[in-house]
Structure formats: C-alpha cells, structure tokens
C-alpha cells in the first residue's frame, strides 16, 4: 500500500529538520517561531531553545482539512 503523499512529505520534512538541528553547535540559541505544540523541542536539548507562537489555533479549524480536535499551547515560551 502506498503512503499518502502528505504523510510522505511530513516524514521527509521531519527527517530534514531533525538532521539540520543536529548540525547546530551545542549551546546555540534557537527561536522556534510558529512552534505550535513544540514538535521539535525534544531534538533541541543541546540548544538554548525558545518557542514562540500566536497561540490562536484551537484545533477545531473550519472542518475543511485535517484538524487536530485539540491543541496544547501550554509548553510555549512566548505567545504573541
């Protein structure tokens, strides 16, 4: 069974982001702008990580696409 293209794109993006994060020198400062639920924070333990998001998405959406149902903004460092 072939993987839907949006899942393949997501997997490729995740792999690339994680690989690039691993190239940053220890102690580097990283601002994760548009961090959402801080998806990549676990890969930034060696960095000075700050997450920012507008915090307006509630997971409900407009019922036209893939909505999450709920969304957790509690881990964000900056909501602006």
Secondary structure by P-SEA (a helix, b strand, c coil): ccccaaaaaaaaaaaaaaaaaaaccccbbbbbcccccccccccccccbbbbbcccccccccccccccccccccccccccc
